[in-house]
């Protein structure tokens, strides 16, 4: 397995993974925008090199002291093998000082994701009521490094 920066060539597999998991509805244009943004850190994990299978990806906005995890996904067949942790840690290692924080939002009812974030040091700090279109609340988390 190898972690590397996401490129435009990865988009077919990224979109396929997103469809497989059915958890968000970003389109190719949105992913391209992230790849091209100077403040975005987009990373993928793939098996084999070159031209391996994409196992997962993560997209962060690195905005100085207030960064944000926008999206993280791992193929269903590859979950619970440490790939999500590697992707998350790759982004968190981009934080540059003890004052930096990383924020994220997750569906309140997504217990699996919430447990994953809490395991990695994210702390719940608020809830946005009826945040999602279907009325579900958003749980807001933040991570502060202890270096």
Helices and strands as residue ranges (DSSP letters): E 2-5, G 8-10, H 11-21, H 28-36, E 40-47, E 53-61, E 66-74, G 76-78, H 83-92, E 101-107, H 111-119, E 123-128, E 138-144
